[in-house]
Amino acid sequence: MIRSFHASLAMNARLSGSDTPLTYQDITQAMQKNETLQSKLFEMQRPHTIQLFKDSITDTKRLAWIVSLSGSDSKSSRWLDVTPKTVDFKFKSDQFQALLCHRLLLQQPIFVPTSKCYCKSAPLLDPYGHHLSAGCAKDGTFHKTHDSLKMVIKDLCNFAGFVTRVEEPRCFQEADPDCNLRPDLSIYNFPNHPRRKLILDVSVTHPVPIISSRVLSRNEASQPCRAANLCFNRKNNKYSAVSEANDLEFLPLIFETTGKMHPKTETFLDRTVAEIVNTRDHPGVRSVLQFYWFARVSCCLQKCIADSILSKSRVVNGSLTRSNNWRYEESFLANNTSILVDS
């Protein structure tokens, strides 16, 4: 009977796509953790299923998007898990609909085929809202997204007890009097820090080329945080040298529009949450605080993306309506001029 039990476990493991057979010891440990056989099989099956799904995708842009969304402990979907009890966690119906379409690469309900953006380059709009949310700076949407994230992170730092200053002027002028760069956030008392001040710069990037002839290779598309790493390096090239010259520590905080964070950004937020727990001497509430602050960041980013898509689409669609109405008027007058003159 025991041999039969082990055989059934091994068969279930093979059906789940895992090369490692499930043993009686695994089941015993799972029971001690109040887990079930079904949950253990799902845990083994999930990575294999995801890999099969990724292997089936031929479009490298779509693959890069899926890779950016996925992860063993991805924070990109935290906005889907919140309870809408406060304004920070509430979404309007059109916002939520736009964000689901954005996440699942579905056509936006407000999208009009062959419509063009009203920015300077006036490209044809993609149906997913990617250009409107991350490729067009019209109406200051880039700044709104950036500033909203910056202020949420400032709130987190203040709540943790850090002395934080926004866009500190003359921050780099001790070593370079002509340098007018201003960091997004300056933290004066970050714990166990080798330098006297920590400088933060927030940036949002898109995981795939939006309107570009460049095609990602499959290897590039399969790299987690590919776009975040590129942005991280750009920020370091801009700020690292001048920060070191002024005896400052620089850290870019990078977010992809899917919600994916650069690993060092996630580490910084985790460490800040840990500092809140330490100062309040309640280690049991760490998971609650971590969920809350990551949810605040996630919801802030996604709300800005939804507002960018919706507000710009209304402008584009309104322009199309006015243009169509004008054409209808011209057509009506051209076809009915003789009738109007005779009457």
Secondary structure, 3 states (H helix, E strand, C coil): CHHHHHHHHHHHHHHCCCCCCCCHHHHHHHHHCCCCHHHHHHHHHHHHHHHHHHHHCCCHHHHHHHHHHCCCCCCCCHHHCCCCCCHHHCCCHHHHHHHHHHHHCCCCCCCCCCCECCCCCCCECCCCCHHHHHHCCHHHHHHHHHHHHHHHHHHHHHHCCCCEEECCCCCCCCCCCCCCCCCCEEECCCCCCCCCCEEEEEEEECCCCCCCCCCCCHHHHCCCCHHHHHHHHHHHHHHHHHHHHCCCEEEEEEEECCCCECHHHHHHHHHHHHHHHHHHCCHHHHHHHHHHHHHHHHHHHHHHHHHHHHHHHHHHHHHHHHHHHHHHHHHHHHHHHHHHHHC
